[in-house]
């Protein structure tokens, strides 16, 4: 991950020993009383999967030398809106993200998010999004359903598709998503 900047657009950022020095920028797009601080916990978990440092504590992420940008586009309850998510995507591009990761979605396409995703891809940013957690066929959500986005479903420890993970022709890859 050295030299790679990954934007995690989710529920914010929290100080964590495994992320010390990893998060180089953070910003709130939700108007939360807590600002960019992750009160929900999901974004901190995702940041750790991506970039937890090799520090003889806890875990090591998949790219422990990357730089992380944490955009809080989902509020303290885990929900967000198209305006805030689109603003977060544009901010990540302005912050020179190489990759944007989003674990969020909706069954219907939001024009603001779609335009921001297309703009990011046109700028050379690789956009990754969780397929969703609907657990049935043809249930991939937007923006993962967009052809410009790499849609990811979750697998179990034995390599099987997780029962909760969305399925459909839009899924590009499956990766570990249970007990990680």
GITARA-V181689 format. One record per pair of residues at least 12 apart in sequence whose ideal C-beta (glycine too) atoms are under 10 Angstrom apart, sorted by sequence separation. I is the first residue (numbers start at 1). GAP is how many residues later the second one is. D is the distance in whole Angstrom. If there is no record, write none. Layout:
BEGIN
I_GAP_D + I_GAP_D
END
This chain:
BEGIN
13_12_9 + 14_12_10 + 26_12_9 + 48_12_9 + 49_12_6 + 50_12_6 + 51_12_6 + 52_12_6 + 53_12_8 + 72_12_8 + 73_12_5 + 88_12_9 + 117_12_8 + 129_12_8 + 132_12_7 + 153_12_4 + 154_12_9 + 162_12_9 + 165_12_7 + 13_13_4 + 23_13_10 + 48_13_6 + 49_13_7 + 50_13_6 + 51_13_6 + 71_13_9 + 73_13_9 + 89_13_8 + 129_13_8 + 130_13_10 + 131_13_5 + 132_13_9 + 140_13_8 + 152_13_9 + 153_13_6 + 161_13_6 + 164_13_9 + 165_13_9 + 12_14_7 + 13_14_9 + 47_14_8 + 48_14_10 + 49_14_9 + 50_14_9 + 51_14_8 + 71_14_9 + 73_14_8 + 74_14_9 + 88_14_9 + 129_14_5 + 130_14_6 + 131_14_8 + 152_14_10 + 153_14_7 + 160_14_9 + 162_14_9 + 164_14_9 + 8_15_9 + 12_15_9 + 13_15_10 + 46_15_10 + 51_15_5 + 73_15_4 + 102_15_9 + 129_15_4 + 151_15_8 + 153_15_9 + 159_15_8 + 162_15_6 + 163_15_9 + 6_16_9 + 12_16_7 + 50_16_7 + 51_16_8 + 52_16_10 + 71_16_8 + 72_16_8 + 73_16_8 + 88_16_10 + 100_16_10 + 113_16_10 + 127_16_7 + 128_16_9 + 129_16_9 + 161_16_9 + 162_16_5 + 12_17_10 + 26_17_9 + 51_17_5 + 71_17_4 + 85_17_8 + 100_17_8 + 127_17_9 + 129_17_8 + 151_17_8 + 153_17_10 + 159_17_9 + 7_18_9 + 8_18_10 + 12_18_8 + 50_18_7 + 70_18_10 + 71_18_8 + 73_18_9 + 131_18_10 + 151_18_10 + 153_18_5 + 155_18_10 + 156_18_10 + 160_18_9 + 5_19_8 + 11_19_9 + 69_19_10 + 71_19_10 + 73_19_10 + 85_19_7 + 127_19_8 + 129_19_10 + 132_19_9 + 151_19_5 + 152_19_7 + 153_19_9 + 155_19_5 + 157_19_7 + 5_20_9 + 9_20_8 + 12_20_8 + 14_20_10 + 48_20_10 + 71_20_6 + 85_20_10 + 100_20_6 + 129_20_5 + 131_20_5 + 133_20_10 + 150_20_10 + 151_20_5 + 152_20_7 + 153_20_8 + 154_20_7 + 155_20_6 + 156_20_8 + 157_20_10 + 158_20_9 + 1_21_10 + 11_21_9 + 23_21_10 + 26_21_10 + 47_21_5 + 71_21_6 + 85_21_9 + 100_21_9 + 127_21_7 + 128_21_7 + 129_21_7 + 130_21_8 + 131_21_6 + 132_21_9 + 133_21_8 + 145_21_9 + 149_21_8 + 150_21_10 + 151_21_5 + 152_21_5 + 153_21_5 + 154_21_7 + 155_21_6 + 156_21_8 + 157_21_6 + 12_22_8 + 13_22_10 + 14_22_9 + 15_22_9 + 16_22_9 + 46_22_10 + 47_22_10 + 69_22_8 + 70_22_10 + 80_22_10 + 90_22_10 + 126_22_10 + 127_22_5 + 128_22_5 + 129_22_6 + 130_22_6 + 131_22_5 + 144_22_8 + 150_22_5 + 151_22_8 + 152_22_7 + 153_22_8 + 154_22_7 + 155_22_6 + 156_22_5 + 157_22_6 + 12_23_8 + 13_23_6 + 14_23_6 + 15_23_10 + 47_23_6 + 69_23_6 + 89_23_9 + 93_23_8 + 97_23_8 + 126_23_9 + 127_23_7 + 128_23_8 + 129_23_7 + 130_23_8 + 131_23_8 + 145_23_8 + 147_23_8 + 149_23_8 + 150_23_7 + 151_23_10 + 152_23_6 + 154_23_2 + 155_23_7 + 156_23_8 + 157_23_9 + 12_24_5 + 13_24_7 + 14_24_4 + 23_24_7 + 46_24_9 + 71_24_9 + 80_24_7 + 82_24_8 + 86_24_8 + 89_24_7 + 92_24_9 + 105_24_7 + 126_24_7 + 127_24_10 + 128_24_6 + 130_24_8 + 144_24_9 + 145_24_10 + 146_24_8 + 153_24_8 + 154_24_6 + 11_25_10 + 12_25_6 + 13_25_6 + 14_25_8 + 19_25_7 + 22_25_7 + 43_25_10 + 78_25_10 + 79_25_9 + 81_25_10 + 85_25_7 + 86_25_9 + 87_25_9 + 88_25_10 + 90_25_9 + 91_25_10 + 100_25_6 + 101_25_9 + 102_25_8 + 103_25_9 + 104_25_7 + 105_25_7 + 107_25_8 + 117_25_9 + 118_25_10 + 121_25_9 + 140_25_10 + 141_25_7 + 145_25_5 + 147_25_10 + 152_25_8 + 11_26_9 + 12_26_4 + 14_26_10 + 18_26_9 + 22_26_9 + 44_26_8 + 69_26_5 + 71_26_9 + 78_26_9 + 80_26_9 + 86_26_4 + 89_26_9 + 90_26_6 + 93_26_7 + 97_26_9 + 98_26_8 + 99_26_7 + 100_26_7 + 101_26_8 + 102_26_7 + 103_26_8 + 104_26_7 + 105_26_8 + 106_26_9 + 117_26_5 + 121_26_10 + 122_26_9 + 135_26_10 + 139_26_9 + 140_26_5 + 144_26_7 + 145_26_10 + 154_26_9 + 11_27_5 + 12_27_7 + 14_27_8 + 43_27_6 + 69_27_9 + 82_27_10 + 83_27_9 + 85_27_8 + 86_27_5 + 89_27_4 + 93_27_5 + 96_27_10 + 98_27_7 + 99_27_5 + 100_27_5 + 101_27_5 + 102_27_5 + 103_27_4 + 105_27_5 + 107_27_8 + 116_27_9 + 121_27_5 + 135_27_8 + 136_27_10 + 139_27_4 + 140_27_7 + 141_27_10 + 144_27_8 + 10_28_8 + 11_28_7 + 12_28_8 + 16_28_6 + 19_28_6 + 22_28_9 + 23_28_8 + 43_28_9 + 67_28_10 + 69_28_6 + 74_28_9 + 82_28_4 + 84_28_9 + 85_28_5 + 86_28_9 + 88_28_8 + 89_28_6 + 92_28_7 + 93_28_10 + 97_28_6 + 98_28_7 + 99_28_8 + 100_28_7 + 101_28_8 + 102_28_7 + 104_28_9 + 105_28_9 + 114_28_7 + 118_28_8 + 120_28_9 + 121_28_8 + 135_28_6 + 136_28_10 + 138_28_9 + 139_28_7 + 140_28_4 + 142_28_10 + 144_28_9 + 11_29_4 + 12_29_9 + 14_29_8 + 15_29_9 + 16_29_10 + 18_29_9 + 19_29_6 + 22_29_5 + 43_29_7 + 67_29_9 + 68_29_10 + 71_29_9 + 73_29_8 + 74_29_9 + 81_29_8 + 82_29_8 + 83_29_6 + 84_29_10 + 86_29_7 + 87_29_8 + 89_29_10 + 90_29_7 + 93_29_9 + 94_29_9 + 96_29_9 + 97_29_9 + 99_29_6 + 100_29_8 + 101_29_9 + 103_29_10 + 105_29_9 + 113_29_7 + 114_29_7 + 117_29_6 + 120_29_10 + 133_29_9 + 135_29_5 + 136_29_10 + 137_29_9 + 138_29_7 + 139_29_6 + 140_29_8 + 141_29_9 + 8_30_10 + 10_30_8 + 11_30_7 + 12_30_9 + 13_30_6 + 14_30_4 + 18_30_6 + 21_30_10 + 22_30_7 + 43_30_9 + 67_30_9 + 69_30_10 + 74_30_6 + 82_30_4 + 83_30_9 + 86_30_4 + 89_30_8 + 90_30_8 + 93_30_5 + 97_30_9 + 103_30_9 + 113_30_6 + 118_30_6 + 133_30_10 + 134_30_8 + 135_30_7 + 136_30_7 + 137_30_5 + 138_30_5 + 140_30_4 + 10_31_10 + 11_31_5 + 12_31_5 + 13_31_7 + 14_31_10 + 16_31_8 + 19_31_10 + 22_31_6 + 43_31_8 + 67_31_9 + 69_31_9 + 71_31_9 + 73_31_7 + 81_31_9 + 82_31_5 + 85_31_7 + 86_31_9 + 89_31_5 + 92_31_10 + 93_31_9 + 114_31_10 + 117_31_6 + 118_31_10 + 133_31_5 + 134_31_8 + 135_31_7 + 136_31_7 + 137_31_7 + 138_31_8 + 139_31_10 + 140_31_6 + 10_32_6 + 11_32_4 + 12_32_8 + 16_32_7 + 19_32_7 + 20_32_10 + 21_32_7 + 38_32_8 + 40_32_9 + 42_32_8 + 66_32_9 + 81_32_10 + 82_32_9 + 85_32_9 + 93_32_6 + 107_32_8 + 109_32_9 + 110_32_7 + 114_32_6 + 117_32_6 + 132_32_9 + 133_32_7 + 134_32_5 + 135_32_8 + 136_32_9 + 137_32_10 + 138_32_9 + 10_33_4 + 11_33_8 + 14_33_8 + 18_33_9 + 19_33_6 + 20_33_6 + 37_33_10 + 39_33_9 + 66_33_8 + 68_33_10 + 80_33_10 + 82_33_10 + 86_33_9 + 90_33_10 + 92_33_7 + 107_33_9 + 108_33_9 + 109_33_4 + 110_33_8 + 113_33_9 + 132_33_8 + 133_33_7 + 134_33_8 + 8_34_10 + 9_34_8 + 10_34_9 + 11_34_9 + 13_34_7 + 18_34_4 + 19_34_7 + 21_34_9 + 36_34_7 + 38_34_7 + 40_34_7 + 82_34_9 + 105_34_10 + 107_34_6 + 108_34_7 + 109_34_8 + 114_34_9 + 131_34_6 + 132_34_4 + 134_34_9 + 8_35_6 + 10_35_9 + 11_35_9 + 12_35_10 + 17_35_9 + 18_35_6 + 20_35_7 + 36_35_8 + 37_35_8 + 40_35_8 + 43_35_10 + 92_35_9 + 105_35_8 + 106_35_6 + 107_35_7 + 114_35_10 + 130_35_9 + 131_35_4 + 132_35_10 + 8_36_9 + 10_36_6 + 16_36_8 + 17_36_8 + 18_36_9 + 19_36_10 + 36_36_5 + 38_36_10 + 39_36_9 + 40_36_6 + 42_36_7 + 63_36_9 + 89_36_9 + 105_36_3 + 106_36_6 + 109_36_7 + 130_36_8 + 131_36_8 + 132_36_9 + 8_37_10 + 9_37_10 + 10_37_8 + 16_37_10 + 18_37_7 + 20_37_9 + 35_37_8 + 39_37_4 + 40_37_7 + 41_37_9 + 104_37_8 + 105_37_6 + 106_37_8 + 108_37_10 + 109_37_7 + 131_37_7 + 8_38_5 + 17_38_7 + 34_38_9 + 38_38_9 + 39_38_9 + 40_38_5 + 89_38_8 + 104_38_10 + 105_38_7 + 107_38_9 + 8_39_5 + 18_39_6 + 19_39_10 + 22_39_8 + 37_39_9 + 39_39_10 + 40_39_10 + 104_39_8 + 105_39_6 + 106_39_10 + 131_39_7 + 132_39_10 + 6_40_10 + 8_40_10 + 17_40_5 + 18_40_4 + 32_40_7 + 73_40_10 + 104_40_9 + 105_40_8 + 131_40_5 + 6_41_9 + 8_41_9 + 16_41_10 + 17_41_7 + 18_41_6 + 22_41_10 + 30_41_10 + 31_41_10 + 34_41_10 + 102_41_7 + 103_41_10 + 129_41_10 + 131_41_9 + 8_42_7 + 16_42_8 + 18_42_8 + 19_42_9 + 22_42_8 + 24_42_10 + 25_42_8 + 26_42_9 + 27_42_8 + 28_42_10 + 29_42_6 + 30_42_6 + 32_42_10 + 33_42_10 + 34_42_7 + 102_42_8 + 131_42_10 + 8_43_9 + 18_43_8 + 22_43_9 + 24_43_5 + 25_43_8 + 26_43_7 + 27_43_8 + 28_43_8 + 29_43_6 + 30_43_7 + 32_43_6 + 33_43_8 + 100_43_10 + 129_43_10 + 131_43_9 + 6_44_5 + 22_44_7 + 23_44_8 + 24_44_7 + 25_44_5 + 26_44_4 + 27_44_6 + 28_44_4 + 29_44_5 + 30_44_7 + 31_44_8 + 32_44_6 + 128_44_9 + 133_44_9 + 6_45_7 + 22_45_7 + 23_45_5 + 24_45_6 + 25_45_7 + 26_45_7 + 27_45_7 + 28_45_9 + 29_45_9 + 30_45_4 + 32_45_10 + 128_45_9 + 130_45_10 + 4_46_10 + 18_46_9 + 21_46_9 + 22_46_5 + 23_46_7 + 24_46_9 + 25_46_9 + 26_46_7 + 27_46_9 + 29_46_9 + 30_46_8 + 105_46_9 + 131_46_10 + 4_47_9 + 21_47_10 + 23_47_5 + 28_47_9 + 30_47_10 + 102_47_8 + 128_47_10 + 130_47_8 + 22_48_9 + 1_49_8 + 19_49_7 + 30_49_9 + 50_49_9 + 100_49_9 + 101_49_10 + 103_49_9 + 1_50_6 + 30_50_7 + 19_51_9 + 29_51_8 + 30_51_8 + 50_51_7 + 99_51_9 + 101_51_9 + 29_52_9 + 49_52_9 + 31_53_8 + 29_54_8 + 30_54_6 + 47_54_9 + 49_54_10 + 89_54_9 + 6_55_10 + 13_55_8 + 29_55_4 + 30_55_10 + 46_55_7 + 6_56_10 + 13_56_9 + 14_56_9 + 28_56_9 + 29_56_7 + 46_56_9 + 6_57_7 + 13_57_3 + 29_57_9 + 30_57_10 + 46_57_6 + 12_58_6 + 13_58_9 + 29_58_5 + 30_58_9 + 43_58_10 + 45_58_9 + 85_58_8 + 4_59_6 + 11_59_9 + 12_59_8 + 13_59_7 + 29_59_5 + 1_60_8 + 6_60_5 + 7_60_10 + 8_60_6 + 9_60_9 + 10_60_8 + 11_60_10 + 12_60_4 + 27_60_9 + 28_60_9 + 29_60_10 + 43_60_8 + 1_61_7 + 2_61_8 + 4_61_8 + 5_61_7 + 6_61_7 + 7_61_8 + 8_61_7 + 9_61_8 + 10_61_8 + 11_61_6 + 12_61_9 + 27_61_8 + 29_61_10 + 42_61_7 + 105_61_8 + 1_62_3 + 2_62_9 + 3_62_8 + 4_62_5 + 5_62_5 + 6_62_6 + 7_62_4 + 8_62_5 + 9_62_4 + 10_62_7 + 11_62_8 + 12_62_8 + 29_62_7 + 42_62_9 + 1_63_6 + 2_63_4 + 3_63_8 + 4_63_7 + 5_63_8 + 6_63_7 + 7_63_8 + 8_63_7 + 9_63_8 + 10_63_7 + 11_63_5 + 12_63_9 + 1_64_5 + 2_64_7 + 3_64_9 + 4_64_10 + 5_64_6 + 6_64_10 + 7_64_6 + 8_64_10 + 9_64_5 + 10_64_6 + 11_64_8 + 12_64_8 + 27_64_6 + 1_65_3 + 2_65_9 + 8_65_10 + 9_65_8 + 11_65_7 + 27_65_9 + 1_66_8 + 11_66_9 + 25_66_9 + 1_67_9 + 11_67_6 + 25_67_9 + 10_68_9 + 11_68_10 + 27_68_9 + 11_69_9 + 26_69_10 + 10_70_9 + 25_70_5 + 9_71_9 + 24_71_8 + 25_71_10 + 25_72_9 + 103_74_10 + 9_75_9 + 9_76_7 + 9_78_10 + 10_78_9 + 9_79_5 + 8_80_10 + 9_80_7 + 7_81_8 + 7_82_8 + 9_82_9 + 9_83_6 + 7_84_8 + 8_84_9 + 46_84_9 + 7_85_4 + 6_86_9 + 7_86_8 + 5_87_9 + 7_88_7 + 9_88_9 + 7_89_9 + 8_89_10 + 5_90_7 + 7_90_4 + 5_91_6 + 6_91_7 + 7_91_9 + 8_91_9 + 9_91_6 + 10_91_8 + 5_92_5 + 6_92_7 + 7_92_7 + 8_92_8 + 9_92_7 + 10_92_7 + 11_92_9 + 4_93_9 + 5_93_5 + 6_93_5 + 7_93_5 + 8_93_5 + 9_93_5 + 10_93_6 + 11_93_9 + 4_94_5 + 5_94_8 + 6_94_8 + 7_94_7 + 8_94_8 + 9_94_9 + 10_94_7 + 3_95_8 + 4_95_7 + 5_95_10 + 6_95_6 + 7_95_9 + 8_95_8 + 9_95_7 + 1_97_10 + 1_98_10 + 7_113_9 + 62_113_9 + 62_114_10 + 7_118_8 + 9_118_10 + 5_120_10 + 6_120_9 + 7_120_9 + 9_120_9 + 59_121_9 + 4_122_10 + 6_122_9 + 49_126_10 + 49_127_9 + 49_128_10 + 49_131_6 + 48_132_9 + 45_135_9
END
